Amino acid sequence: MPASSALRRSLAVIAALPLLTLAACGYGSQAKDDGTAKVAAGAKKIDGLDSVKIGYFGNLTHGTALVGVQKGFFQKALGATEAVPAIFNAGPSEIEALNSGSIDIGWIGPSPAINGYTKSDGKNLRIIGGSASGGVKLVVNPDKIKSLKDVKGKRIATPQLGNTQDVAFLNWAAQQGWKVDPQSGSGDVTVVRSDNKVTPGAYKSGSIDGAWVPEPTASKLVAEGGKVLLDESTLWPDKKFVITNIIVRQDFLKEHPKVVEAVLKGSVETNKWINANPDAAKAAANKQLEADSGKALPAEVLDPAWKSIRFTDDPLASTLNTEAEHAVKAGLLQKPDLKGIYDLAPLNKVLKAEGEPAVDDAGLGVK
């Protein structure tokens, strides 16, 4: 069986798991309304649309969405068109929700975006903006792993087969000269695919020796006694690589371009506010995490996690292409044609109106 076919089967099975737990509320759990995003008096619906459904993860790397919802930036930009957030645990389930129309726009990592685009032959989604860079670390048990070479022979967790961090770790392991079967995770290093929610417990129990994970999971492991052995940003030029994109259903973009522009305006305003008010933004993100999950992050986890993430409107398109190449080298993806995956015209229109420079699609924009 070709590796790409096996990956699709694996992703389909994995994607079904969060759907079972979220079946009562569709493909994603709806964010709680804590009264922060009320529609302004006299506001009008954009294009007469009642609502726009926005998906994101309960991760700090999706901080733009967390803060945008919490502080009402999206709702302000949308007028009387209601911003309806939905929370997801994994990229495949969010892509499925996008395909089904359960959400219209979403914040998501590069690997699910690439997979969603290629599996539909470029017909289901577009990346319309950036959101965040960084926030991914290799955290290890310092009693068992004291240097990078000591990772060989150990059990290292990644969030999911074929997800962004899984690809990154497999690529890094290959660069060390180690052989790992991409499907089973067995080899010179054992890759343990583990949901971010259970990884800290697995680390504490000793069933894994470390993990290549996004924030706040990385800082949760540090709080459990782990040590940051490697920050993934150090492996990239200028320490920048895409960790979160904004995607949209192509039919929604075609039918409601003004609504898409409004969401992007809300995103740009949110990132501007985050970068100007880092402490207040950190608190707002944590407040939304608490509203969505019922539990806020403690300061010893929140503070270092937030510092490692850079919020940007730039999708860092060249790094997405590099990440796709890593997936191909790892045997998790057949060489994709990513031309057309980006449509940055709406974002650049918003940026121009804000007096900000345009962003580039690295030659991967719509034809």
Number of C-alpha atoms within 10 A of each C-alpha: 5 10 16 18 13 14 19 17 12 15 20 14 12 17 19 15 13 18 23 11 13 18 11 10 11 15 27 26 20 18 22 18 15 12 9 12 18 15 18 11 8 8 13 15 15 20 12 11 14 12 16 21 17 26 29 29 24 23 20 24 30 24 31 31 30 28 28 27 26 26 20 20 26 28 25 22 22 28 20 21 23 20 24 19 23 25 22 24 21 25 27 26 23 31 28 18 22 25 19 13 15 18 26 24 29 28 28 27 26 28 24 20 26 25 24 23 22 20 14 11 13 18 16 20 29 26 28 27 30 28 28 29 24 24 27 26 25 24 28 31 22 15 10 12 18 13 11 12 9 10 20 17 14 18 20 26 30 27 24 21 22 26 22 28 26 26 26 22 22 27 20 16 18 16 10 12 9 15 17 19 15 20 16 12 20 15 15 18 19 20 29 22 19 19 15 23 11 11 25 24 15 18 22 15 10 12 14 22 24 32 33 25 29 26 24 23 26 28 27 22 27 18 14 13 15 23 21 18 19 16 16 22 19 13 12 11 9 8 12 18 26 25 28 29 26 28 29 24 22 20 15 17 21 10 12 16 15 15 23 23 21 23 25 26 24 24 27 27 19 28 25 15 18 23 14 11 11 13 14 14 24 20 17 20 30 25 20 26 24 15 16 22 14 10 12 16 16 11 11 12 18 20 16 17 23 21 13 18 22 20 22 23 26 22 28 24 25 15 18 24 17 12 21 24 18 21 26 18 16 26 20 24 23 17 14 17 15 19 14 18 26 23 22 22 18 18 25 22 16 19 19 11 11 12 9 12 11 15 18 17 23 15 14 18 19 14 9
